[in-house]
Amino acid sequence: MADRIPDPIYAKEFLERKLNVKTDDWDDLKHGEHSHAFTVAHSIEANILDDLHGLLNKAMANGESFGTFKKGALEAMAKEGWYGGAGHTKDEKGYVNWRLRIIYDTNMRTAFAAGRERQQKEHADMRPIWVYKSKLVGKNRREEHIALHDKAFRHDDPFWDAYYPPNEWGCECSVTTKSVSGAERDRNEILKSDPDGNPPAMADRNGNAVDWGKFAGKTWNYNPGTEALSPNFGKYKNLAKIKMDDGLTALRHVINRYVKDMSETRMSQGQFNQLINRMEKGEYKTKGIPYQVGNLSGDQFEAILKAGIGDSKIMASDTQIYHGTISKNNDQRIPASLYASLYEAFQNPDEIFEEVKPARPNQGRVFHFVRDTKDGKKIKVLLFQRTPWLALRVQTMGWSTYVYTGTGYKKIW
């Protein structure tokens, strides 16, 4: 499995962060819910989830084989008298081995896929062309998947939201990335989904049309990495119905974990763009969740440090990101072509000003990050610090021609 790990840290984090949720069937959770919850079918009455999840985390961290995982899992199952479901016994070795293989492979493949997609998003500005790679020989080949082999889409094409692999039980497809010049050199045709997000018509090697409705299987047409970092919690109906031991729903636990994780994880340019694009398409509903969208360094951080701001992080709630981009009027709205400049404004503003007399003193100190887009306008981000020495938080942002003159502002950088 070592050759399948582009960055094991991300895969490890993806698996570790999952909440253990007891279910009767794996399909009791749907699509993106599996990016946030660890479950095993028929586990409602079995006290086995913690053991299996722990063994998988250990296997991921140490690069352990299925055989090592199976040995530990059988010992844990024997202790609890549980062998994969009601009515099954330790003597049904074929069934038990099959179940453990499914548990191991499914969790490892989705974790590696999520880690791989996150790393690819981080470098999407340099390698924006993503190429589907299908398994061409051996077991678990599928003609529909082979039809996608070497097909290329941009990283932000909606195709990847539904069809980033794995795309079915046992699917071993993967994705590689290329620069624009690399794709041109290799003569990759860059395909595009239609305005409704539907992939183009395609045929397999036998001339049969690819049925996109069945391509990924009804429980697999989601992107594990996308759902992990910009989830659509509004669609997580099943987690909302499950009560945990403390009386809170599984969804509330997942959201609480996600809020903590995101405040400690700086979004990359690709992930930031992905979040806004999901908002624009209505696939992400805001819930006031904070994201770390920036991290000042160098001279800019030294400047705000002298001004009494002791945290380099730049935080923005999903609500403020939405109001600062999608819901702005046309005069102030930052166009999608400048999202990269907006992201840079959080990391590397050209100028930083502080309001001398904030209009709403209860908000605390107010700062303006300004970045010149070289076209007669500037991107302006308003940030506030309500409590001394905490991170700056975005209030709003927009495209502006405002010139900072007079006595109302103090230049910090």
C-alpha positions in Angstrom: 0.0 0.0 0.0 3.0 2.3 0.4 2.9 3.5 -3.2 -0.7 4.7 -2.7 0.2 7.2 0.0 1.0 10.7 -1.4 0.8 12.2 2.1 0.0 9.7 4.9 -0.5 12.5 7.4 -3.7 13.6 5.7 -5.1 10.1 5.3 -4.3 9.4 8.9 -6.1 12.6 10.1 -9.1 11.7 7.9 -9.5 8.3 9.5 -8.7 9.4 13.1 -11.2 12.3 13.1 -14.2 10.0 12.4 -16.9 9.6 15.0 -17.8 6.1 15.9 -21.5 5.6 15.1 -23.3 2.3 15.6 -25.6 1.2 12.8 -27.4 -1.9 11.6 -26.4 -1.4 7.9 -23.5 0.4 6.4 -26.1 2.2 4.2 -27.8 3.6 7.2 -25.3 6.5 6.6 -25.2 8.0 3.1 -22.6 9.5 0.9 -20.7 12.3 2.7 -21.7 11.2 6.1 -19.1 8.4 5.7 -16.4 11.1 5.6 -17.2 12.0 9.2 -18.4 8.8 10.8 -16.9 5.4 11.2 -19.4 2.6 11.2 -19.6 -1.2 10.7 -22.8 -3.0 9.7 -24.6 -4.8 12.5 -22.7 -3.0 15.1 -25.6 -1.6 17.1 -25.5 -4.2 19.8 -21.8 -5.0 19.5 -19.2 -3.2 21.6 -16.6 -3.5 18.8 -16.4 -0.1 17.0 -13.7 1.4 19.2 -11.6 -1.7 18.8 -11.9 -1.8 15.0 -11.4 1.9 14.6 -8.4 1.8 16.8 -6.9 -1.1 14.9 -7.4 0.7 11.6 -5.8 3.9 12.9 -2.8 1.8 14.1 -2.6 0.1 10.7 -2.7 3.5 8.9 -0.1 5.0 11.2 2.3 2.0 11.0 1.7 0.9 7.5 0.4 -2.5 8.7 -0.9 -5.1 6.3 -4.4 -6.6 6.3 -3.0 -9.7 7.9 -1.9 -7.7 11.0 -5.2 -5.9 11.2 -7.1 -9.2 10.9 -5.2 -10.8 13.7 -6.0 -7.9 16.1 -9.6 -7.7 14.9 -10.2 -11.5 15.5 -8.9 -11.2 19.0 -11.2 -8.2 19.7 -14.2 -10.0 18.1 -13.6 -13.1 20.2 -13.6 -11.1 23.3 -17.0 -9.6 22.5 -18.4 -12.8 20.9 -19.1 -10.8 17.7 -18.3 -12.2 14.2 -19.7 -9.7 11.8 -23.5 -9.9 12.4 -26.4 -11.7 14.0 -26.1 -15.5 13.6 -22.5 -15.6 12.5 -19.9 -17.6 14.3 -16.1 -17.9 14.4 -16.4 -21.1 12.4 -17.7 -19.2 9.3 -14.2 -18.2 8.4 -15.0 -17.3 4.8 -17.7 -14.9 5.8 -15.6 -13.4 8.7 -12.5 -12.9 6.5 -14.6 -11.3 3.8 -16.2 -8.9 6.2 -12.8 -7.9 7.7 -11.3 -7.4 4.2 -14.2 -5.1 3.3 -13.8 -3.1 6.5 -10.0 -2.8 6.0 -10.1 -2.0 2.3 -13.0 0.4 2.3 -11.6 2.5 5.2 -8.0 2.6 3.8 -9.0 3.4 0.3 -11.4 6.3 1.2 -8.8 7.7 3.7 -6.0 7.6 1.1 -8.4 9.1 -1.5 -9.3 12.0 0.9 -5.7 12.6 1.7 -4.7 12.5 -1.9 -7.4 14.9 -3.0 -6.5 17.3 -0.2 -2.9 17.4 -1.3 -3.9 17.7 -4.9 -6.1 20.7 -4.1 -3.3 22.4 -2.2 -1.2 22.3 -5.5 -4.1 22.9 -7.9 -2.7 26.3 -8.9 0.4 24.6 -10.3 -1.2 21.3 -11.4 -4.9 22.1 -12.2 -5.5 19.2 -14.7 -6.6 16.0 -13.0 -6.5 12.7 -14.9 -8.6 9.6 -14.1 -6.6 6.4 -13.9 -8.5 3.1 -14.0 -7.3 -0.3 -13.0 -6.6 -2.1 -16.4 -5.6 -5.6 -15.2 -6.4 -8.0 -12.4 -9.4 -8.2 -10.1 -12.0 -5.4 -9.5 -11.8 -4.1 -13.1 -14.9 -2.4 -14.4 -15.5 -1.6 -18.1 -17.3 1.7 -17.1 -14.2 2.7 -15.1 -11.8 1.7 -17.8 -13.7 4.0 -20.2 -12.5 6.9 -17.9 -8.9 5.9 -18.1 -6.6 8.8 -19.0 -9.6 11.2 -19.3 -8.8 14.7 -18.0 -10.9 17.4 -16.3 -9.9 20.5 -14.5 -9.7 20.2 -10.7 -12.7 22.4 -10.2 -15.0 20.6 -12.7 -18.1 19.3 -11.0 -17.2 15.8 -12.3 -14.9 15.3 -9.3 -17.6 16.1 -6.8 -19.4 12.8 -7.7 -16.7 10.6 -9.4 -13.5 11.1 -7.5 -12.5 7.5 -6.8 -13.1 5.1 -5.2 -16.3 4.6 -7.2 -17.7 1.3 -5.9 -16.8 -1.5 -3.5 -13.3 -2.7 -4.3 -12.6 0.1 -6.8 -8.9 0.7 -7.2 -9.0 3.7 -9.6 -7.0 6.8 -8.8 -6.3 10.4 -10.0 -3.0 11.9 -11.2 -2.4 15.6 -11.8 -0.7 17.6 -14.5 0.3 21.2 -15.2 -1.4 22.9 -18.2 1.8 22.6 -20.2 2.1 18.9 -19.2 -1.4 18.1 -20.4 -0.7 19.9 -23.7 2.5 18.0 -24.1 0.7 14.7 -23.5 -2.2 15.7 -25.7 -4.8 15.3 -23.0 -8.2 16.6 -24.1 -9.7 18.6 -21.2 -13.3 17.4 -20.9 -16.0 19.5 -19.3 -19.3 18.8 -17.5 -22.4 20.6 -18.7 -23.9 23.5 -16.8 -26.0 21.1 -14.7 -22.8 19.2 -13.7 -23.4 16.2 -15.9 -20.3 14.6 -17.4 -20.0 14.3 -21.2 -21.3 11.2 -23.1 -18.8 8.5 -23.2 -18.5 4.8 -24.4 -16.5 1.9 -23.0 -14.2 -0.4 -25.0 -17.2 -2.4 -26.2 -19.0 0.6 -27.5 -21.6 0.7 -24.7 -22.6 4.1 -23.4 -21.4 4.8 -19.8 -24.4 5.0 -17.5 -23.4 7.8 -15.2 -26.4 7.0 -12.9 -24.8 3.6 -12.1 -21.1 4.4 -12.6 -20.3 5.0 -8.9 -23.0 2.9 -7.2 -25.8 4.5 -5.2 -23.7 4.9 -2.1 -20.4 5.9 -3.7 -21.1 9.0 -5.8 -19.4 11.5 -3.5 -15.9 12.8 -3.0 -14.5 11.8 0.4 -12.0 14.7 0.5 -14.5 17.3 -0.5 -17.0 16.2 2.0 -14.4 16.1 4.7 -13.3 19.7 4.2 -16.4 21.5 2.9 -19.3 19.3 3.9 -23.0 19.9 3.2 -24.3 19.2 6.7 -27.8 20.1 5.5 -27.9 16.7 3.7 -26.7 14.6 6.6 -30.2 13.5 7.5 -29.2 10.1 8.9 -26.6 11.4 11.4 -29.2 13.9 12.6 -31.5 11.0 13.6 -28.9 9.0 15.6 -28.6 9.7 19.3 -25.3 9.2 21.0 -24.9 8.0 24.6 -24.8 11.6 25.9 -28.2 12.4 24.3 -26.7 14.6 21.5 -27.2 13.6 17.9 -24.3 12.1 16.0 -24.6 15.1 13.6 -24.0 17.6 16.5 -20.9 15.6 17.6 -19.7 15.6 14.0 -20.2 19.4 13.7 -18.5 20.1 17.0 -15.5 18.0 15.9 -15.4 19.7 12.5 -15.5 23.2 14.1 -12.4 22.3 16.2 -10.6 20.7 13.3 -11.2 23.6 10.9 -10.0 26.2 13.4 -6.6 24.4 13.4 -6.4 23.7 9.7 -5.5 26.4 7.2 -7.4 26.0 4.0 -5.3 25.9 0.8 -6.1 28.1 -2.3 -7.8 25.1 -4.0 -9.9 24.2 -0.9 -11.0 27.9 -0.4 -12.1 28.1 -4.1 -13.9 24.7 -3.7 -15.8 26.0 -0.6 -17.0 29.1 -2.4 -17.9 27.1 -5.5 -20.0 24.7 -3.4 -21.8 27.8 -1.9 -22.5 29.2 -5.3 -24.1 26.0 -6.5 -26.1 25.6 -3.3 -24.3 22.5 -2.2 -23.0 24.0 1.0 -25.3 25.7 3.5 -23.7 28.0 6.0 -23.8 27.3 9.7 -21.4 29.8 11.2 -18.5 27.4 11.1 -15.1 29.1 11.5 -12.3 28.4 9.0 -8.7 29.3 9.1 -8.4 31.0 5.7 -5.0 32.7 6.2 -1.7 32.7 8.1 0.3 35.9 8.1 4.1 35.5 8.1 7.2 37.6 7.7 7.0 41.4 7.7 3.2 41.5 7.8 3.0 39.4 10.9 5.8 41.4 12.6 3.8 44.6 11.8 0.6 43.4 13.4 2.5 41.8 16.3 3.8 45.3 17.1 0.3 46.6 16.9 -0.8 44.1 19.6 -2.1 41.2 17.5 -0.4 38.1 18.8 -1.9 35.4 16.6 -0.9 35.0 12.9 -4.1 33.1 12.0 -6.8 34.7 9.9 -10.3 33.2 10.7 -13.5 33.6 8.7 -16.9 31.9 9.3 -18.6 30.3 6.4 -21.4 32.9 6.8 -18.9 35.8 6.3 -17.3 34.1 3.3 -20.8 33.7 1.8 -21.8 37.3 2.5 -18.5 38.6 1.3 -18.6 36.7 -2.0 -21.8 35.1 -3.2 -24.4 37.6 -1.8 -22.6 40.8 -2.6 -24.1 43.2 -5.1 -22.5 43.4 -8.5 -20.4 46.6 -7.8 -18.8 45.0 -4.7 -18.8 41.3 -5.5 -15.4 39.8 -6.1 -15.5 37.8 -9.4 -14.5 34.2 -9.4 -11.4 35.0 -11.5 -10.1 37.0 -8.5 -10.6 34.3 -5.8 -6.9 33.7 -5.9 -6.2 37.3 -5.2 -8.8 37.2 -2.3 -7.0 34.2 -0.8 -3.7 36.1 -1.1 -5.2 39.1 0.7 -5.6 36.8 3.8 -1.9 35.6 3.6 0.0 38.5 2.1 -1.9 41.9 2.0 -0.3 44.8 0.2 -1.4 47.2 2.9 -2.9 46.9 6.4 -4.8 49.7 8.1 -6.5 50.0 11.5 -9.6 52.1 12.0 -8.8 54.9 14.5 -12.4 55.2 15.7 -14.4 52.1 14.8 -18.1 52.7 14.0 -19.1 49.9 16.3 -16.7 49.9 19.3 -18.3 46.8 20.7 -16.6 44.8 17.9 -13.2 45.7 19.2 -10.4 46.7 17.0 -11.1 46.8 13.2 -8.4 46.2 10.5 -8.5 46.5 6.7 -6.4 44.2 4.6 -6.0 45.6 1.1 -4.7 43.8 -2.0 -4.3 45.6 -5.4 -5.7 43.6 -8.3 -3.8 45.8 -10.9 -7.0 46.7 -12.7 -8.0 49.9 -11.0 -9.7 48.2 -8.1 -8.6 46.7 -4.9 -9.8 43.8 -2.8 -10.6 45.0 0.7 -11.1 42.7 3.7 -12.5 44.0 7.0 -11.3 42.1 10.1 -12.0 42.6 13.8 -10.5 41.5 17.1 -13.0 41.6 19.9 -10.7 40.1 22.5 -7.0 41.2 22.8 -4.4 38.7 21.5 -6.9 36.5 19.8 -6.8 35.8 16.0 -8.3 38.4 13.6 -11.7 37.4 12.2 -13.1 38.4 8.9 -16.2 40.7 9.0 -16.8 41.2 5.3 -14.9 41.7 2.1 -15.4 43.1 -1.4 -14.1 44.8 -4.5 -13.4 48.5 -3.9 -11.9 51.7 -5.2 -11.7 53.2 -1.8 -8.5 55.3 -1.1 -7.3 55.3 2.5 -6.6 59.0 3.2 -7.3 61.4 6.1 -7.2 60.7 9.8 -9.7 57.9 10.1 -7.1 55.1 9.5 -3.7 54.3 10.9 -1.4 52.4 8.5 0.0 49.3 10.1 1.8 47.9 7.0 
